[in-house]
Amino acid sequence: MRWIRKPLAAMCLALIAQHAATADDRAQPCGTEEPCHIASGSYYAKPPSGWDGESTLPVVIYFHGYKQSGRTVLGMKALMRAADESGILVVAPNGTEGRWSVRGAPSTLRDDIAFARDLVHDISTKWPVDLKRLWVSGFSLGGSMAWDVACLSGDLFTGFMPVSGAFWRPHPTDCPSGPVTMLHVHGRGDKVVPLEGRTIRDRWRQGNVLEGFEFWRAHDRCSDDEVESTGDRGLHCREWRSCSGGKRLTLCLYDGGHAAPNDWYPKAFRWLQETVPPRG
């Protein structure tokens, strides 16, 4: 019996150690203070306060603006407050030298579409991700990154909510991913990324936001039926709900500049939650 008990005890200890390792994996030493590192880059992450450590989490991957970092995103009070109140895990990747390798833009330092795929894999090993609530957002150049991810790896995600950033020239004529759900917001007075786009250093050209959104309507095969809504500061949204695969598209413009409107993120997260497919 002694010979039998000893291996059993060892097995029990191994199981306990395995469980502890799993718990430790979910309570990563990286996240808000120290970035999580993967082979292709790094990112910060912040779960919502009050999370029990086990329940599945909606996730928004938020790509920062030009020359910023994931730490900048964690410092965006309106975004972080809205995500916390909605119980969302915020993942804030770091660009290479503060830039994203968006097609047509100046930087080509890294394959950031591959990096986005690597992010999804690594996040899923560290947190219990709700795959029906896996979203992408971004600001300015990070918004352009969100458009590129939607075009090239849109099938990995269930929704996109870019802010003040879109395709660069040349606009794509096709996207390999299927139809996508997207809520885009842009200031009519944006001078950094104007609605019509602009030329950078006589070489690179930002795309036209309205033209780009017409591309998405065609790509998603949306019907001509649309719903219009208005809000403060001249906010005007056009939404197409009858798109291929049950997807939805909404374009919102407002009387502002290179930023999201006040109270935008709570509205955006509510909109995304409404588009989540039913559990089956």
C-alpha positions in Angstrom: 0.0 0.0 0.0 2.8 2.4 0.7 4.1 1.9 -2.9 0.6 2.8 -4.2 0.0 5.8 -2.0 3.2 7.5 -2.9 2.4 7.8 -6.6 -1.2 8.8 -5.8 0.1 11.6 -3.5 2.5 12.7 -6.2 -0.4 12.7 -8.8 -2.5 14.8 -6.4 0.3 17.3 -5.9 0.8 17.5 -9.7 -2.9 18.2 -10.2 -2.8 20.9 -7.6 0.3 22.4 -9.2 -1.4 22.3 -12.6 -4.5 24.0 -11.2 -2.3 26.7 -9.5 -0.4 27.2 -12.7 -3.7 27.7 -14.6 -4.9 30.2 -12.0 -1.5 32.0 -12.2 -1.8 32.1 -15.9 -5.1 34.0 -15.6 -3.7 36.3 -13.0 -0.8 37.3 -15.2 2.0 39.4 -13.9 1.6 41.4 -17.1 -1.3 43.6 -18.0 -1.7 47.1 -16.6 1.8 47.8 -15.2 4.0 45.5 -17.3 3.2 44.7 -20.9 2.6 41.1 -22.0 5.2 40.0 -24.5 4.7 37.7 -27.5 7.1 36.9 -30.3 5.7 39.6 -32.6 5.3 42.4 -30.1 3.7 43.4 -26.8 0.4 44.7 -25.3 -1.2 45.9 -22.1 -4.5 44.6 -20.8 -7.0 45.5 -18.1 -9.9 43.4 -17.0 -13.0 45.1 -15.6 -13.0 45.8 -11.9 -15.0 43.2 -10.0 -14.3 40.4 -12.5 -14.5 37.1 -10.7 -11.5 35.7 -12.5 -13.5 33.0 -14.2 -16.4 34.4 -16.2 -15.9 34.8 -19.9 -15.0 38.4 -20.9 -16.0 40.5 -23.9 -12.8 41.9 -25.3 -11.9 45.1 -27.2 -8.5 45.4 -28.9 -7.8 49.1 -29.1 -5.0 50.3 -31.5 -3.5 53.6 -30.3 -2.9 56.7 -32.4 0.4 57.7 -34.1 3.4 57.9 -31.8 1.4 56.7 -28.9 1.4 53.4 -27.0 -0.8 50.9 -25.3 -0.2 52.9 -22.1 -1.8 55.9 -23.7 -4.9 53.8 -24.3 -5.1 52.7 -20.6 -5.0 56.4 -19.8 -8.1 57.2 -21.9 -10.5 57.8 -19.0 -13.7 57.9 -21.1 -12.8 54.6 -22.9 -11.7 52.8 -19.8 -14.6 53.9 -17.7 -17.1 52.8 -20.3 -15.3 49.4 -20.8 -15.3 48.9 -17.0 -19.0 49.6 -16.7 -19.7 47.2 -19.5 -17.5 44.5 -18.1 -15.1 44.5 -21.0 -11.4 43.5 -21.1 -9.4 46.2 -22.8 -6.3 45.0 -24.8 -4.0 47.8 -25.8 -1.3 46.7 -28.2 2.0 48.6 -28.7 2.9 49.7 -32.3 6.4 49.5 -33.5 8.0 52.9 -32.7 4.5 54.1 -32.1 3.3 53.3 -35.6 1.1 50.7 -37.4 2.0 49.2 -40.7 -1.3 50.1 -42.4 -1.4 49.5 -46.2 -0.5 52.7 -48.0 0.8 54.4 -44.8 4.5 55.2 -44.2 5.4 52.5 -41.8 6.4 49.0 -42.9 8.2 47.9 -39.8 6.1 44.8 -39.0 3.3 42.7 -40.4 0.7 44.1 -38.1 -2.1 41.9 -39.5 -0.1 38.8 -38.4 0.5 40.6 -35.0 -3.3 41.1 -34.6 -3.8 37.3 -35.1 -1.0 36.6 -32.6 -2.8 38.9 -30.1 -6.0 36.9 -30.4 -4.2 33.7 -29.7 -2.2 34.9 -26.8 -5.2 36.7 -25.2 -7.2 33.5 -25.4 -4.5 31.7 -23.4 -4.5 34.2 -20.6 -8.1 35.2 -20.2 -11.5 33.4 -20.9 -12.5 35.3 -24.0 -16.1 35.5 -25.2 -15.5 34.9 -28.9 -18.9 36.3 -29.7 -17.8 39.6 -28.2 -14.4 40.0 -29.6 -14.1 43.6 -31.0 -11.6 45.9 -32.5 -11.3 49.7 -32.1 -8.6 52.3 -32.6 -8.0 56.0 -32.9 -6.5 57.9 -35.9 -3.8 55.7 -37.4 -5.1 53.0 -35.0 -8.6 53.5 -36.6 -6.9 52.9 -40.0 -5.4 49.8 -38.4 -8.9 48.7 -37.4 -10.1 49.1 -41.0 -7.2 47.0 -42.3 -7.8 44.3 -39.8 -11.5 44.2 -40.8 -10.5 43.8 -44.4 -7.7 41.3 -44.0 -8.7 39.3 -40.8 -12.3 40.4 -40.2 -13.4 36.8 -39.8 -11.6 36.6 -36.4 -13.7 39.4 -34.9 -17.4 40.1 -34.4 -17.3 43.9 -34.6 -15.3 47.0 -35.3 -15.6 50.5 -33.8 -12.9 52.8 -35.4 -12.5 56.4 -34.5 -11.1 59.1 -36.9 -9.2 56.7 -39.1 -9.9 54.8 -42.3 -8.2 53.3 -45.4 -5.2 54.9 -47.0 -4.7 55.1 -50.7 -5.0 53.1 -52.8 -8.3 52.0 -51.5 -8.8 48.2 -51.7 -11.0 46.8 -54.4 -11.7 43.6 -52.5 -11.3 42.2 -49.0 -10.5 38.5 -48.4 -12.5 38.5 -45.1 -16.3 38.1 -45.2 -18.8 40.8 -44.3 -18.1 42.8 -41.1 -20.1 44.7 -38.5 -18.7 48.2 -38.1 -19.6 51.4 -36.3 -17.4 54.3 -37.5 -17.4 57.9 -36.1 -15.6 60.9 -37.6 -15.5 64.7 -36.9 -16.6 66.9 -39.8 -13.9 69.4 -38.8 -11.1 66.8 -38.5 -7.9 68.4 -39.8 -5.6 65.5 -39.1 -7.6 62.9 -40.9 -10.1 64.9 -43.0 -13.1 63.1 -44.3 -11.7 63.6 -47.8 -8.2 62.5 -46.7 -5.0 64.4 -47.3 -1.5 63.9 -48.7 1.4 63.3 -46.3 4.9 64.5 -47.3 3.9 64.6 -51.0 4.0 60.8 -51.0 1.4 59.1 -48.9 -2.3 59.7 -49.1 -5.0 59.1 -46.6 -8.2 57.7 -48.1 -11.6 59.3 -48.4 -13.8 58.1 -45.4 -17.1 58.4 -47.2 -15.8 56.6 -50.2 -14.3 53.9 -48.0 -17.6 53.4 -46.2 -19.4 53.0 -49.6 -16.9 50.2 -50.2 -18.0 48.5 -46.9 -21.6 48.8 -48.0 -20.9 47.0 -51.2 -18.6 44.5 -49.6 -21.3 43.6 -47.0 -24.0 43.6 -49.7 -26.2 45.9 -47.6 -29.6 46.8 -48.9 -30.5 50.5 -49.6 -32.7 50.6 -46.5 -31.2 52.7 -43.8 -32.0 54.2 -40.4 -31.0 57.7 -39.5 -30.5 59.1 -36.0 -29.2 62.4 -34.6 -27.7 63.6 -31.3 -25.8 66.4 -29.7 -23.1 68.4 -31.5 -24.7 67.7 -34.9 -24.2 63.9 -34.5 -25.8 62.3 -37.5 -25.7 58.5 -38.0 -26.7 56.4 -40.9 -27.2 52.7 -40.2 -27.7 49.7 -42.6 -29.1 46.7 -40.8 -29.9 44.4 -43.7 -26.4 43.3 -44.7 -25.0 39.9 -45.7 -24.5 37.4 -42.8 -26.7 39.5 -40.4 -24.0 42.2 -40.2 -24.6 45.9 -39.6 -22.9 49.1 -40.7 -23.2 52.5 -39.1 -21.4 55.7 -40.1 -21.7 58.6 -37.6 -20.5 62.2 -38.3 -20.5 65.0 -35.8 -19.4 68.7 -35.5 -16.0 68.0 -34.0 -12.4 67.5 -34.8 -9.8 64.7 -34.4 -11.5 62.9 -31.5 -14.5 60.9 -30.4 -17.6 62.8 -29.2 -18.2 63.1 -25.5 -19.9 59.9 -24.2 -19.2 58.1 -27.4 -17.7 54.9 -25.9 -20.7 53.9 -23.8 -22.9 54.3 -26.9 -20.5 52.4 -29.0 -20.3 49.5 -26.6 -24.1 49.3 -26.3 -24.3 49.2 -30.1 -21.8 46.4 -30.3 -23.7 44.4 -27.6 -26.9 44.8 -29.7 -25.2 43.2 -32.7 -23.9 40.1 -30.8 -25.4 37.0 -32.4 -27.6 34.9 -30.2 -26.1 32.0 -28.3 -26.7 28.7 -30.0 
